[in-house]
Amino acid sequence: MKQILRENVFTDLPDSLSDLLDCLRSPDVHAIEIFDRGTVGLNGPYRASEVARDGEKNNFNSFVFDIGSTKSSGRSGGTFGFGKTASFEISSAHSVVYWSRCLTQNGEAEHRLIACALHDEYEEDNARYTGAHWWGDPDDDDIVPLRGDEAAAIGERIFRTHFGDTDEGEPETGTSILILDPVITVGIDDDLDARVPVRTEEHAEALIRQVSDAVAHSAWPKVVPNGEESRPMIVKLFENRAEKPVVDLALSEYGHFASALNSIRQVQGQLKNDYEASLPIGTVRSQCFPITLSPRGPMRSKKKELFGEQTGNTIGHLFLIESAVLDAQSESSAPKNALCLMRSEAELVVNYDPIVETESSVLQWHGVFKPTPQCDDHFSASEPPTHDRWTPDATDSEASRYVVRRALDLIRAKTKAFLSENHAQPKEQEQSVRKVALGLRGFVPLGLPPEDETVRDSPRRKARQSGGAKKSRGTEATIVRSMSLPNGGGQVIDVRPADKEGRQVTLSAEVFAITSDGRLGLGDDELSIIWRSGGKLLEVGADCVVPPGEEVQLRLHTRAPAALEVAIKAEAEA
């Protein structure tokens, strides 16, 4: 690859690009390849001087040439354009290669390839230069990319991931970026960090960990399912073609935030095909707060400027979860006792706000605030170039200043009120909550990878996965489906009994809570067992007699949130 870059891409290097030349000569140089597929690619005009026509995209010029420019709309995420320089910043040579396949105005698929280097300003032969360099088509007087078959041929020799066809047989479109000679931040002593090029396998593994942590921290909403087999984005991370579990990390470490997000998606009608949000194991309580504004006083802004086309005055939703601190999460580096503020349509994390100090060692809280799509522009307008906070006074719009300021005030007030509820409870109730939380600490939440093989094959894990079922000879009970109740308050199990001789079947349910000390039997004051069929009550208690083949519903309600192990025994009536 380095030879191709030296001979076919980064040719005729000036003295000012000695870092790039050294990189291309190094035997230990590494590279990062970033690619997306299923996007439109870098389409539109490809000459910096050419203006896009009405309705035409300007993605190539905007991404390659317009570094640091501001977009008129922030709905797709970035607003100021400074994020485009990030790839140059993590390259020791400050150099990248772009390869894209897009559709032209005529609807034809076209490959485009261009290389860029971004260095400091300099003077040469009594002339000043910006420090920006591009390598493209040498036969054109303008700076333009290689296009067509020539771009495809070089791109396929440089990049590992090529362009193919979609499932429908259409040309695959998207963009690939090669970052040369990435740097990594390493500690050189107790107080100082240094950025050094990745030259060793140890540094390469550390870089992979940092990338994985960064993706989980900032992009976890992109991998949270919004349907049975649907995610906003498919994210994969590879090291020398070996895939790393970046999605598993994001979902396990940020599972509480993911549950809060999906609860908001459900309220805002953004889950697909009746997909239901679920709460994490160990949830003690949760609540969704619509953030609704009631403008008063002398405001020039009209309702449409404040709330867009929506009919109500709700500008977003806040979802809060209080839960037990689980042993399996004790080593997690993910934020806790914090509120995640995020954008709406792009679902980009802005920051994590602690709101209020908490001291409990057994309880933790997580929250998400997400604006409605109609009000997202107010929040994007209040972001600085770093996109890491909302500052009401940063926007010129009276409507945006009001919406963002009032939203932040209400979010903080409702979060503080939610967290203060336990402190106002009578002493015995406070002790009860603490006891529940302590009992839940040892649970292994679903989705977390086991630490070793003994955990993976433990009876506890098998019981949670299958629900457990016992049968007598010729008589059986089949579990058709199972669903947890909200807030960890129990479980609903649909059971179908069968007997070869057509006899009535007695179903018996044995229910245990799973704690760090093993299985715990539940008394009548801690668990209610209800059997139903066709919407009618059949029985209250552990046993129920039903005809064979008739599907019944077992409803388990626990007084406190608990992870349950359920065994169902089936015996034929004499």
C-alpha positions as CSV (number, residue, x, y, z in Angstrom):
1,M,0.0,0.0,0.0
2,K,2.8,2.4,0.9
3,Q,4.4,2.0,-2.5
4,I,1.1,2.7,-4.3
5,L,0.6,5.8,-2.2
6,R,4.2,7.0,-2.9
7,E,4.1,6.3,-6.7
8,N,0.4,7.0,-7.6
9,V,-1.1,9.3,-5.0
10,F,1.3,11.5,-2.9
11,T,3.7,12.4,-5.7
12,D,6.0,15.4,-5.9
13,L,6.1,16.1,-2.2
14,P,7.4,19.6,-1.2
15,D,9.9,20.0,1.6
16,S,7.1,21.3,3.9
17,L,5.6,17.7,3.9
18,S,8.6,15.9,5.3
19,D,6.4,14.3,7.9
20,L,4.3,12.7,5.2
21,L,7.5,11.5,3.3
22,D,8.9,9.9,6.5
23,C,5.5,8.2,7.1
24,L,5.5,6.6,3.7
25,R,9.1,5.4,4.2
26,S,8.6,3.9,7.6
27,P,8.4,0.1,7.8
28,D,6.1,0.1,10.8
29,V,3.5,2.7,9.8
30,H,-0.1,1.9,10.5
31,A,-3.4,3.2,9.0
32,I,-7.0,3.5,10.0
33,E,-9.7,2.8,7.3
34,I,-13.1,4.2,8.0
35,F,-16.0,3.4,5.6
36,D,-19.7,3.7,5.3
37,R,-22.0,2.0,2.8
38,G,-25.7,2.7,2.0
39,T,-25.1,6.4,2.1
40,V,-25.2,8.7,-0.9
41,G,-21.4,9.2,-1.0
42,L,-19.6,12.4,-1.9
43,N,-21.9,13.4,-4.7
44,G,-22.5,16.8,-6.2
45,P,-20.0,19.2,-7.9
46,Y,-16.3,18.2,-7.6
47,R,-14.7,21.5,-8.5
48,A,-14.2,23.9,-5.6
49,S,-15.3,26.8,-7.8
50,E,-18.5,25.1,-9.0
51,V,-21.8,25.9,-7.2
52,A,-24.4,23.2,-6.7
53,R,-27.6,23.7,-8.7
54,D,-31.0,24.0,-7.0
55,G,-31.9,20.7,-5.3
56,E,-28.4,19.3,-6.0
57,K,-26.3,17.9,-3.1
58,N,-22.9,19.5,-2.5
59,N,-21.3,16.7,-0.4
60,F,-18.0,16.4,-2.2
61,N,-17.0,20.1,-2.1
62,S,-18.4,20.5,1.4
63,F,-16.5,17.5,2.8
64,V,-13.2,17.8,0.9
65,F,-12.8,21.6,0.3
66,D,-15.0,23.5,2.7
67,I,-13.2,22.7,5.9
68,G,-14.5,24.7,8.9
69,S,-17.5,26.0,7.0
70,T,-20.9,26.4,8.7
71,K,-24.1,24.6,7.6
72,S,-27.4,26.3,7.4
73,S,-29.2,23.4,9.1
74,G,-27.9,21.2,11.9
75,R,-30.4,18.3,11.7
76,S,-27.8,15.8,10.3
77,G,-25.5,16.4,13.2
78,G,-22.4,18.6,12.6
79,T,-23.1,22.3,12.2
80,F,-19.8,24.2,12.1
81,G,-17.7,21.8,10.0
82,F,-14.7,21.6,12.3
83,G,-15.3,17.8,12.7
84,K,-13.9,17.4,9.2
85,T,-10.5,18.2,10.5
86,A,-10.6,15.4,13.1
87,S,-9.1,12.9,10.7
88,F,-6.2,15.2,10.0
89,E,-5.6,15.8,13.7
90,I,-5.2,12.1,14.5
91,S,-2.8,11.5,11.6
92,S,0.9,12.1,12.4
93,A,1.3,13.1,8.8
94,H,-1.9,15.1,8.8
95,S,-2.9,13.3,5.6
96,V,-5.9,11.3,4.4
97,V,-7.2,9.7,1.3
98,Y,-10.9,9.8,0.3
99,W,-12.5,7.2,-2.0
100,S,-16.2,7.5,-2.8
101,R,-18.8,6.0,-5.1
102,C,-21.9,8.1,-5.8
103,L,-24.5,8.8,-8.4
104,T,-24.1,11.6,-10.7
105,Q,-26.8,14.0,-11.9
106,N,-27.5,11.5,-14.7
107,G,-28.0,8.7,-12.2
108,E,-24.8,6.9,-13.2
109,A,-22.4,5.4,-10.5
110,E,-19.1,7.1,-10.4
111,H,-15.9,6.5,-8.4
112,R,-14.0,9.5,-7.0
113,L,-10.6,9.5,-5.3
114,I,-8.6,12.4,-3.9
115,A,-5.9,12.8,-1.2
116,C,-5.4,15.7,1.2
117,A,-2.8,17.0,3.6
118,L,-3.5,19.8,6.1
119,H,-0.4,21.5,7.5
120,D,0.6,24.9,8.9
121,E,0.8,28.0,6.8
122,Y,4.2,28.6,5.2
123,E,6.1,30.8,2.8
124,E,8.0,29.7,-0.3
125,D,9.6,31.8,-3.1
126,N,8.1,35.0,-1.7
127,A,4.6,33.5,-1.7
128,R,2.3,32.5,1.2
129,Y,0.5,29.2,1.2
130,T,-2.4,28.0,3.4
131,G,-0.8,24.6,4.1
132,A,-3.6,22.7,2.5
133,H,-2.6,20.2,-0.2
134,W,-4.7,18.1,-2.6
135,W,-3.7,15.3,-5.0
136,G,-6.2,14.4,-7.7
137,D,-6.4,14.2,-11.5
138,P,-3.0,15.4,-12.8
139,D,-4.4,16.1,-16.3
140,D,-6.8,18.8,-15.1
141,D,-5.8,22.4,-14.4
142,D,-8.2,22.5,-11.4
143,I,-8.0,20.5,-8.2
144,V,-10.4,17.7,-9.0
145,P,-10.5,14.0,-8.0
146,L,-9.6,11.0,-10.1
147,R,-12.9,9.7,-11.4
148,G,-14.2,6.5,-13.0
149,D,-12.3,3.4,-13.6
150,E,-8.9,4.9,-12.8
151,A,-10.2,6.0,-9.3
152,A,-11.7,2.5,-8.8
153,A,-8.4,0.8,-9.7
154,I,-6.3,2.8,-7.3
155,G,-8.9,2.7,-4.6
156,E,-9.1,-1.1,-4.7
157,R,-5.3,-1.3,-4.3
158,I,-5.2,1.1,-1.3
159,F,-8.4,0.1,0.6
160,R,-9.3,-3.3,2.0
161,T,-13.1,-2.8,1.7
162,H,-14.3,-2.3,-1.8
163,F,-17.6,-1.3,-3.4
164,G,-20.0,-4.0,-4.5
165,D,-23.7,-4.2,-5.4
166,T,-26.7,-4.0,-3.1
167,D,-29.1,-6.9,-2.5
168,E,-31.2,-5.3,-5.3
169,G,-28.3,-5.4,-7.7
170,E,-27.8,-1.7,-7.7
171,P,-24.2,-0.2,-7.4
172,E,-23.2,0.2,-3.8
173,T,-22.5,3.8,-2.8
174,G,-20.7,5.4,0.2
175,T,-17.3,6.7,1.2
176,S,-14.0,5.3,2.5
177,I,-11.4,7.3,4.4
178,L,-7.8,6.3,4.9
179,I,-6.0,8.0,7.9
180,L,-2.3,7.6,7.6
181,D,0.0,7.1,10.5
182,P,-2.5,7.5,13.4
183,V,-1.3,8.8,16.7
184,I,-2.3,7.6,20.2
185,T,-2.2,9.4,23.5
186,V,0.0,7.5,26.0
187,G,1.1,8.4,29.6
188,I,4.8,9.1,29.8
189,D,4.8,9.7,33.5
190,D,2.3,10.2,36.3
191,D,1.2,13.6,35.2
192,L,1.9,14.0,31.5
193,D,0.5,12.5,28.3
194,A,2.1,12.4,24.9
195,R,0.7,11.8,21.4
196,V,2.9,9.3,19.5
197,P,2.5,7.6,16.2
198,V,1.3,4.0,16.4
199,R,4.4,1.9,15.6
200,T,4.0,-1.2,17.8
201,E,1.3,-3.9,18.3
202,E,0.9,-2.7,21.8
203,H,0.1,0.8,20.6
204,A,-2.2,-0.7,18.0
205,E,-4.2,-2.6,20.6
206,A,-4.4,0.5,22.8
207,L,-5.7,2.5,19.8
208,I,-8.4,-0.1,19.2
209,R,-9.5,0.1,22.9
210,Q,-9.6,3.9,22.7
211,V,-11.7,3.8,19.5
212,S,-14.0,1.2,21.0
213,D,-14.5,3.2,24.1
214,A,-15.1,6.4,22.1
215,V,-17.7,4.8,19.9
216,A,-19.5,3.4,23.0
217,H,-19.3,6.7,24.8
218,S,-20.5,9.0,22.0
219,A,-22.3,6.8,19.5
220,W,-24.2,4.2,21.6
221,P,-27.6,5.5,20.5
222,K,-26.7,4.5,16.9
223,V,-26.6,0.8,17.9
224,V,-29.6,0.6,20.2
225,P,-32.3,-1.5,18.4
226,N,-35.4,0.4,17.4
227,G,-37.1,-2.7,16.0
228,E,-36.8,-6.5,16.2
229,E,-34.1,-6.6,13.6
230,S,-33.4,-2.9,13.1
231,R,-30.7,-0.5,14.3
232,P,-30.2,3.1,13.2
233,M,-26.6,2.2,12.1
234,I,-24.6,-0.9,11.8
235,V,-21.2,-0.3,13.5
236,K,-18.3,-2.7,13.2
237,L,-14.7,-2.4,14.3
238,F,-11.8,-4.5,13.0
239,E,-8.2,-5.0,13.9
240,N,-6.4,-6.7,11.0
241,R,-9.7,-8.1,9.7
242,A,-10.6,-9.5,13.2
243,E,-13.9,-8.0,14.3
244,K,-14.0,-6.5,17.8
245,P,-17.2,-6.5,20.0
246,V,-17.8,-2.8,19.9
247,V,-21.6,-3.1,19.8
248,D,-21.6,-5.6,22.7
249,L,-19.5,-3.1,24.7
250,A,-21.9,-0.2,23.9
251,L,-25.0,-2.1,24.7
252,S,-23.7,-3.7,27.9
253,E,-21.9,-0.6,29.3
254,Y,-24.6,1.9,28.3
255,G,-27.6,-0.4,28.7
256,H,-29.4,1.9,31.2
257,F,-29.1,4.9,28.9
258,A,-30.3,2.6,26.0
259,S,-33.4,1.7,28.0
260,A,-34.1,5.3,28.7
261,L,-33.6,6.2,25.0
262,N,-36.0,3.5,23.8
263,S,-38.6,4.6,26.3
264,I,-38.4,8.1,24.8
265,R,-38.5,6.7,21.3
266,Q,-41.6,4.8,22.2
267,V,-43.3,8.0,23.5
268,Q,-42.3,9.9,20.4
269,G,-43.5,7.1,18.1
270,Q,-40.0,6.2,16.8
271,L,-40.0,2.4,17.5
272,K,-40.7,0.1,14.6
273,N,-43.4,-2.6,14.3
274,D,-44.7,-2.3,17.9
275,Y,-41.2,-2.9,19.3
276,E,-41.5,-2.4,23.0
277,A,-38.9,-0.7,25.2
278,S,-37.8,-2.7,28.3
279,L,-36.1,-1.6,31.5
280,P,-32.8,-3.0,32.7
281,I,-32.6,-5.7,35.4
282,G,-32.3,-4.1,38.9
283,T,-34.6,-1.2,38.1
284,V,-36.2,0.2,41.2
285,R,-38.3,2.9,39.6
286,S,-38.5,4.9,36.4
287,Q,-40.5,7.8,35.0
288,C,-40.9,9.7,31.8
289,F,-41.4,13.5,32.0
290,P,-42.7,15.5,29.0
291,I,-40.9,18.8,28.9
292,T,-43.7,21.3,28.1
293,L,-43.3,25.0,27.9
294,S,-46.0,27.7,28.5
295,P,-44.6,31.0,27.2
296,R,-45.7,34.1,29.1
297,G,-44.7,37.7,29.0
298,P,-43.7,39.9,26.1
299,M,-42.3,37.5,23.5
300,R,-42.1,38.5,19.9
301,S,-41.7,34.8,18.8
302,K,-44.8,33.1,17.5
303,K,-45.9,29.6,18.5
304,K,-44.7,28.1,15.2
305,E,-41.2,29.6,15.8
306,L,-41.1,27.9,19.2
307,F,-42.7,24.6,18.5
308,G,-42.6,24.1,14.8
309,E,-45.5,22.3,13.1
310,Q,-46.5,20.2,16.1
311,T,-49.8,20.9,17.8
312,G,-48.7,20.8,21.5
313,N,-46.1,22.6,23.5
314,T,-43.9,19.6,24.4
315,I,-40.3,20.3,23.2
316,G,-38.7,17.0,24.4
317,H,-38.9,14.1,26.8
318,L,-36.8,13.3,29.9
319,F,-36.6,9.6,31.1
320,L,-35.1,8.7,34.4
321,I,-34.2,5.3,35.8
322,E,-33.1,4.5,39.4
323,S,-31.6,1.1,39.8
324,A,-29.4,-1.1,41.9
325,V,-25.7,-1.1,41.5
326,L,-24.8,-4.5,40.0
327,D,-21.6,-6.3,40.8
328,A,-21.2,-7.0,37.0
329,Q,-21.2,-3.2,36.4
330,S,-18.7,-2.3,39.1
331,E,-15.7,-2.2,36.7
332,S,-17.6,-0.3,34.0
333,S,-16.1,3.0,32.7
334,A,-19.5,4.3,31.4
335,P,-21.0,7.3,33.1
336,K,-23.5,6.8,35.9
337,N,-25.5,9.1,38.1
338,A,-25.7,11.4,35.0
339,L,-28.1,12.7,32.5
340,C,-27.3,12.2,28.8
341,L,-28.3,15.1,26.7
342,M,-28.7,14.3,23.0
343,R,-29.9,15.7,19.7
344,S,-33.1,14.4,18.2
345,E,-33.0,13.1,14.6
346,A,-29.3,12.5,14.5
347,E,-29.4,11.0,18.1
348,L,-25.9,12.4,18.8
349,V,-24.6,12.5,22.4
350,V,-23.9,16.1,23.4
351,N,-22.7,15.5,27.0
352,Y,-23.3,13.8,30.3
353,D,-24.6,16.2,33.0
354,P,-24.3,15.0,36.7
355,I,-27.1,17.5,37.7
356,V,-26.8,16.6,41.4
357,E,-24.3,14.8,43.6
358,T,-25.4,11.4,44.9
359,E,-23.8,9.4,47.7
360,S,-25.6,6.0,47.6
361,S,-23.4,2.9,47.3
362,V,-26.2,0.6,46.3
363,L,-28.4,2.8,44.1
364,Q,-27.5,4.6,40.9
365,W,-29.5,6.6,38.3
366,H,-29.3,7.2,34.6
367,G,-31.3,9.6,32.4
368,V,-31.8,10.7,28.8
369,F,-33.2,13.9,27.5
370,K,-34.1,14.1,23.8
371,P,-35.9,17.0,22.0
372,T,-38.8,16.4,19.6
373,P,-37.7,16.5,16.0
374,Q,-39.6,19.8,15.5
375,C,-37.6,21.5,18.2
376,D,-34.2,20.0,17.5
377,D,-33.0,23.1,15.6
378,H,-33.2,25.2,18.8
379,F,-30.7,23.0,20.5
380,S,-28.3,22.6,17.6
381,A,-28.2,26.4,17.3
382,S,-27.1,26.7,20.9
383,E,-24.1,24.4,20.5
384,P,-20.5,25.7,20.2
385,P,-18.2,24.3,17.4
386,T,-17.2,21.4,19.8
387,H,-20.9,20.3,20.0
388,D,-20.4,19.4,23.7
389,R,-23.0,21.6,25.5
390,W,-26.1,23.7,25.0
391,T,-25.6,27.4,25.7
392,P,-28.8,29.4,25.3
393,D,-27.1,32.7,24.9
394,A,-25.0,31.4,22.0
395,T,-27.9,31.6,19.6
396,D,-29.2,34.8,18.0
397,S,-32.8,33.6,18.0
398,E,-35.1,34.7,20.8
399,A,-37.2,31.6,20.3
400,S,-34.1,29.3,20.6
401,R,-32.8,31.1,23.6
402,Y,-36.1,30.7,25.4
403,V,-36.7,27.1,24.5
404,V,-33.2,25.9,25.4
405,R,-33.0,27.9,28.7
406,R,-36.4,26.8,29.9
407,A,-35.7,23.2,28.8
408,L,-32.5,23.1,30.8
409,D,-34.2,24.6,33.9
410,L,-37.1,22.1,33.7
411,I,-34.8,19.1,33.1
412,R,-32.7,19.9,36.1
413,A,-35.6,20.6,38.4
414,K,-37.5,17.4,37.4
415,T,-34.3,15.3,37.8
416,K,-33.6,16.7,41.3
417,A,-37.2,16.2,42.3
418,F,-37.1,12.6,41.1
419,L,-33.9,11.8,42.9
420,S,-35.0,13.5,46.2
421,E,-38.2,11.3,46.5
422,N,-36.4,8.5,48.3
423,H,-34.9,10.9,50.8
424,A,-38.5,12.0,51.8
425,Q,-39.7,8.5,52.5
426,P,-40.3,7.2,56.0
427,K,-37.3,5.3,57.5
428,E,-38.8,1.8,57.0
429,Q,-39.5,2.5,53.3
430,E,-36.0,3.8,52.8
431,Q,-34.6,0.7,54.4
432,S,-36.8,-1.5,52.2
433,V,-35.5,0.2,49.0
434,R,-31.9,-0.3,50.3
435,K,-32.6,-3.9,51.0
436,V,-34.0,-4.5,47.5
437,A,-31.0,-2.8,45.9
438,L,-28.5,-4.8,48.0
439,G,-30.3,-8.0,47.0
440,L,-30.1,-7.1,43.3
441,R,-26.4,-6.2,43.3
442,G,-25.2,-9.7,42.3
443,F,-27.5,-10.1,39.3
444,V,-25.9,-10.7,35.9
445,P,-27.9,-8.4,33.6
446,L,-28.9,-9.8,30.2
447,G,-26.6,-8.8,27.4
448,L,-23.5,-8.6,29.5
449,P,-20.8,-11.1,28.3
450,P,-19.9,-13.7,31.0
451,E,-16.6,-13.3,32.6
452,D,-15.7,-17.0,32.2
453,E,-17.2,-20.3,31.0
454,T,-18.6,-21.3,34.4
455,V,-20.8,-18.2,34.3
456,R,-21.8,-18.8,30.7
457,D,-23.1,-22.3,31.5
458,S,-24.5,-21.6,34.9
459,P,-28.0,-22.9,35.8
460,R,-29.0,-19.3,36.5
461,R,-28.2,-18.2,33.0
462,K,-30.0,-21.2,31.4
463,A,-33.1,-20.6,33.6
464,R,-33.4,-17.0,32.5
465,Q,-33.0,-17.9,28.9
466,S,-35.4,-20.8,28.7
467,G,-37.8,-20.1,31.6
468,G,-37.3,-23.7,32.8
469,A,-40.0,-26.4,32.3
470,K,-40.6,-29.7,34.0
471,K,-42.9,-32.5,32.7
472,S,-44.2,-35.9,33.8
473,R,-44.2,-38.8,31.3
474,G,-46.6,-38.2,28.4
475,T,-47.5,-34.8,29.9
476,E,-45.7,-31.6,29.1
477,A,-45.9,-27.8,29.3
478,T,-44.4,-25.7,26.5
479,I,-43.5,-22.1,27.1
480,V,-44.8,-20.2,24.1
481,R,-43.5,-16.7,25.0
482,S,-42.2,-14.7,28.0
483,M,-42.1,-11.0,28.7
484,S,-40.8,-9.0,31.7
485,L,-43.2,-6.5,33.3
486,P,-42.2,-2.8,33.5
487,N,-39.8,-1.7,36.2
488,G,-38.7,-5.3,36.9
489,G,-42.0,-6.0,38.7
490,G,-42.5,-9.5,37.4
491,Q,-43.0,-11.6,34.4
492,V,-45.8,-12.8,32.0
493,I,-45.4,-16.3,30.6
494,D,-47.7,-18.0,28.0
495,V,-47.9,-21.8,28.5
496,R,-49.4,-24.5,26.4
497,P,-50.0,-27.9,28.3
498,A,-50.3,-31.2,26.5
499,D,-51.2,-34.8,27.5
500,K,-51.0,-37.8,25.1
501,E,-54.1,-39.3,26.6
502,G,-56.1,-36.1,26.6
503,R,-56.3,-35.7,30.4
504,Q,-56.6,-32.4,32.2
505,V,-53.2,-31.1,33.3
506,T,-52.1,-29.5,36.6
507,L,-49.6,-26.8,36.0
508,S,-47.4,-25.9,39.0
509,A,-45.1,-22.8,39.1
510,E,-42.0,-22.7,41.2
511,V,-40.6,-19.1,41.4
512,F,-37.3,-18.0,42.8
513,A,-35.6,-14.6,42.9
514,I,-31.9,-14.7,41.8
515,T,-29.5,-12.9,44.2
516,S,-25.8,-12.8,44.6
517,D,-26.2,-15.6,47.2
518,G,-28.1,-17.9,44.9
519,R,-31.8,-18.6,44.6
520,L,-34.2,-17.1,47.1
521,G,-37.7,-18.4,47.7
522,L,-40.5,-15.8,47.7
523,G,-43.3,-15.7,50.2
524,D,-47.0,-14.8,49.5
525,D,-46.4,-11.3,50.6
526,E,-43.6,-10.9,48.1
527,L,-45.1,-12.6,45.1
528,S,-48.5,-13.1,43.5
529,I,-49.2,-15.8,41.0
530,I,-52.2,-15.5,38.7
531,W,-53.4,-17.9,35.9
532,R,-55.6,-16.5,33.1
533,S,-57.0,-17.8,29.8
534,G,-58.9,-16.0,27.2
535,G,-58.9,-12.8,29.3
536,K,-60.6,-14.7,32.2
537,L,-59.2,-15.5,35.7
538,L,-58.6,-19.2,36.2
539,E,-56.7,-19.4,39.5
540,V,-54.7,-17.5,42.0
541,G,-51.8,-19.5,43.5
542,A,-49.0,-21.8,42.4
543,D,-51.3,-24.5,40.9
544,C,-53.8,-24.4,38.1
545,V,-55.8,-27.2,36.4
546,V,-56.4,-26.7,32.6
547,P,-57.5,-28.8,29.6
548,P,-54.7,-30.0,27.4
549,G,-53.9,-27.8,24.4
550,E,-55.5,-24.7,25.9
551,E,-52.9,-21.9,26.1
552,V,-52.9,-20.2,29.5
553,Q,-51.1,-17.1,30.8
554,L,-49.1,-17.1,34.0
555,R,-48.6,-13.7,35.5
556,L,-46.0,-13.2,38.2
557,H,-46.1,-9.9,40.2
558,T,-43.3,-9.2,42.6
559,R,-43.5,-6.6,45.4
560,A,-40.0,-5.4,44.6
561,P,-38.1,-5.5,41.3
562,A,-36.4,-8.9,40.9
563,A,-34.8,-11.2,38.4
564,L,-36.8,-14.4,38.4
565,E,-36.1,-18.1,37.8
566,V,-39.3,-19.9,36.9
567,A,-39.9,-23.7,36.7
568,I,-43.2,-25.0,35.5
569,K,-44.2,-28.6,36.3
570,A,-46.9,-30.4,34.3
571,E,-48.8,-33.4,35.7
572,A,-51.9,-35.2,34.4
573,E,-54.9,-35.5,36.5
574,A,-55.7,-39.0,37.7
